[in-house]
Amino acid sequence: MAHILKNKNLEVYIDFPSDNYNFSRFDWTGKIVKVKFKNVYLSSLERTDGLDEDLFGKGFYNEFGIDSALGFDETVIGGWFHKIGVGVLKKDNAQYLFNEKYEIKPLEFKVIPNSNRILISCKSPKINGYSYFLRKEIELHDSSFSIKYHLENTGEKDIVTDEYNHNFTAINKDLIGPNYLLRFPFQLNQKLFGDAVNPEQKVNVEQNEITFNGIPKDQFFFSNLTGGENVHAAWELINLESKVGISETGDFKTDKVNLWGWRHVISPELFYKISIKPGQSAKWSRNYNIFEVR
């Protein structure tokens, strides 16, 4: 059963680490599975095609090290490596694949629930000179919620990785299409993108916003939306039909912003770069504000 943070405007549903999703990709500390604003749903699912949803993302799931998990390259096949916020995974081939089903030895998690916030933490074992302590605090505010991260390097080697929130979003369960407007606080130049997968050409890239000329039946994906520039970490999504919007703002700058979506979901992704020396720690936060459009 989910822990619910609730006030007159917002409901945030959070699964405990051992509940439901138990795959080897997304962080288990504070799995935000559902968000409602005045009975308008703001969250969606990674897939809606009948596959086991506990193997896929939903709501506001985050992930550490999508391109390469911590210590993977130094681990021999058959050995174990870290997936931050999940546990240690067994290496079964030479290339790390974020969507592969790895064998997991889960971490032990400590959970402190409260009426307006929840604290979830874990401490990893030492593997190949790497170990860490992770604490996440999810707190409810009047018409917003925040996620605060604290990652401490308790090992002997530098922790160099990244973290992002996948933001599986849809507003009022409306399919992704002409009712949506996605804005960024920086210029979009498609010539500088890394990838631009837009098979039906239903996604329009404009000066600083994304619009849609139809409902995309196929998945779309754009990487490196900043063109390599270091920008303020933020985005804003508005549904013009329901007149409700949601924004994410990080307390950091980023040079990596990706966008993925499908007919039922849109996921803007702000990446936070992590580089922590042994004995040191990093702190960062994400704030989600929900609002009505007048």
N, C-alpha and C positions, 0 to 999 in steps of 0.2 A: 504494500500500500504506500502511495506517495505521501511525502510530507508536503503540506500546503501552506504557503505564505499567502495571507489574504487580508485585504482591507476593502474599503467601499468601492475602489476602482479596479483593483488588480487581483488576480489569482495566479500564483506561480506554483506549479506542481513539480516536485523534485523527487526522483527515485533515490533510495539509498543505494550504496555501492553494490550490494549483493542482489538487488532486485532487478528482474527483467533483463535488460541489455547486459550481455556477458561476453561480448566479442572482444577481439584483441586490438581494435583500432582506437575508439574514442575513450577519453578520460572517464573513469568511473567516479571521480569525486564530484558530486553535485551534478547529476544528470538531470538537466531541466527538460522535462518531457512535454510540458504543456503550459501555455500562458494565455490567459483571458483578460480582456479589458472591457468592463461593463458588458459582459456576456458575448463579446466579439472575440473569436479565436484569432490568435496571432501566430500560432505555430502549426507546422505541418510535419510530414514524414518524408524520409529519403525516397521510399518506394511505396506504391499503392497497388502493386500487381500481385498481391496474395502471398508473397514470400514471407518467411518468418521475420517479423518486424524487430525481434530482439537481436537480430544479426546486423541491423542497419541503423542509421542515424535517425533522430527525431528531435523536435524542439530546438533547444539551443545547446547542442552538444559541442564540446571542444576537443581538440586533439593536439598532442605534442609530437613533433617529428614526423610529418606525413611523408617526407621524401626519404628519410633514413632515421631509424630509431636509434636511441643513445647506445653507443658501443657496438652496433651491428657489424661494422666493417672489421673490427678487431676480434670478433667471435668466430670460432671455428664451427663448421657445420656439425650439428649435434649438440653444440654448446648453447648457453643461455645469454640473453641480452635484455636490456631494460626497455619497456614501453612506459613512459612516465604517466603515472596516474592509473595504471592498469596492474602491472606486475612484471615478472620476467617471462620472456617468450623463448621458445626453442627454435633455433635457427635450422631451417631444413633445406635452404638453397642459397646460392651466392648473392642473390639480389633481393633487397627488401621490397616487399609489396604491401602497401597499407591495407589492401582489401583481402589479403590472404588470411585463412583461418589458422593461426599459430596455436600450438599448445601453450597453455598459460599456467603459471603458478601465481595466483592472485596475491596482491598485497593484503596486509591487515589494515583496516580503516577504522578511524575513530570519528564518531559522529556526535555533534552537540547541537540538537535542534532547539529552536526557540520560536516564539510567535511571529517575529518579523525578520528573523535571519536564521541561517544554518551554517555551522562550521564543520567541514569535513577535512581530515588530514590523514596522511600516510607516511610511513618511513620505509625506505627500500633496504634490501640487503646489499652488501657490497659484491659487485660482479665486475671482474676485469678492471678493478680500480675505480669504478663508478658507484656512487651511492648518493642519495638525496633525501630531503624532507620536503613534502609538498603540503601546503594548507590552502584551502579555498573557502572564502566566505561569500555567501549569497545573501543579499539583504534587500528587503522590500522597503520602498519609499512610497510617497503619495500616489504618483502616477508613473513610477519608474522602478527599476531594480538594478542592482549593481553586482558585479562579480569581482572580488579582489583576490589576487594570487600572491602567494609567498612561496618561493622555491629556493631552498638552501642546498648548497653543494657540500655534502658530508663525506665525499670521496677524496681520491688522490689525483684525479685528472679533471681538466676543465670540462664543464658542461657547455657544449655548443649545440644549440638546436633552435627550434622555433615553436610557437603556439598560435593557434587561431581558433575562432569559434565558427562552426559551420553555418549556424543561423538558418535552420530549415524553416523558412517563413512563408506564410500565406495569410492574408487578412480576410476574416469573415468567411473562410473556406472558399473564397473566390478563386477560380482558375487564373493562372498567370496570363495576362493579355492586356488589351487597351485600357482597362481600368487602373492599371498600375503605373506609377512614376517612381523611378529610383534615382536619387541625386547623390552626387559626391562633391566634396569641397575642393576639387581640383579639376584641371582640364583633362578631357579624355581624347587621346590621339590614337586611333586604332592602328596606325602605321607602326606604333611603338609597342603594341601589345605582344606578348609572347605567343599566345594561342588565341585564335578567334574561330571557335567552332559554332557556326550559326547556319546549319544545313538548310533550313527553310526560309532564311532571311526574314524572320519575324521579330528579331531583336534589333532595334534601332539604336545606334550609338551616336549621341549628339554631343554638344559642347561639354557639358558636365552632368549629363543625365542619360538614363536608359529608358526607352519607351518600347511599346510593343504594337505591332500592326495586326496581330492575330494571336491565337492561342497555340503555342508551339507543341506539336505532338512529339518531337524528338528533343533529346537533351541538348542544351547549349552550354558553352563554357568559354570564358575569356580569362586569360592570365596576364599578370603584370600590367594592370590598368593604369598604374602610375607612370609607366614608361621608364621605370628605374629611379624616378625622382623621389626624394624623401618628403612625405606629405603628412598632414594632420590625419590621424586615423579616425575616420567617421564616414557614415552613410545615413541616408534617410529614405524610407520607403512609404509611399502614400497610396491608399486605395481611393480613387476618385468617386467610386460608387457609394461605399460605406462612409466616406469622409473620416477615416481613421488612418493615422500614420504611426510608424515606429522608427526610431533612430538609435544607432549605436555610436558611442564616442569613447575612444580609448584615451588614456592619459599618457600616450606615447605617440611618436611619429613612426611611420612605416614606409618602406619602399616596395612592399609586396601586398597587392590587393587583387584577389581573384573573384570571379563571379561564376557560379554554376546554377543551373535551374532546369526545370522540366515544366510540363503543363500544370502541375499541381503545387509547385514549390519554387522559391527563389532564394538563393543563398549567397549574399555578399560576404566576403571573408577578409578580415583585417589581420595580417600576420604580425606577431611580435617576435623580434629577434632576441635570442637568449645567449649570453656568454658569461659564465660564472666561474670564477677561480675557486679552487678548494678553500673551504672555510668562509666563503662569502655567499651572499644571497641576492636575489632580485625580487622586486615587487612591481606589479602593474595591475591595472584595473580596467574594466569595461562597464560603461553605464548605458542602460537601455531606457529610453524615454518614450512613453506612449501618449499620443495626443489626438485631439479631434481637430479636423480642418473646418474652419468657418467659411 
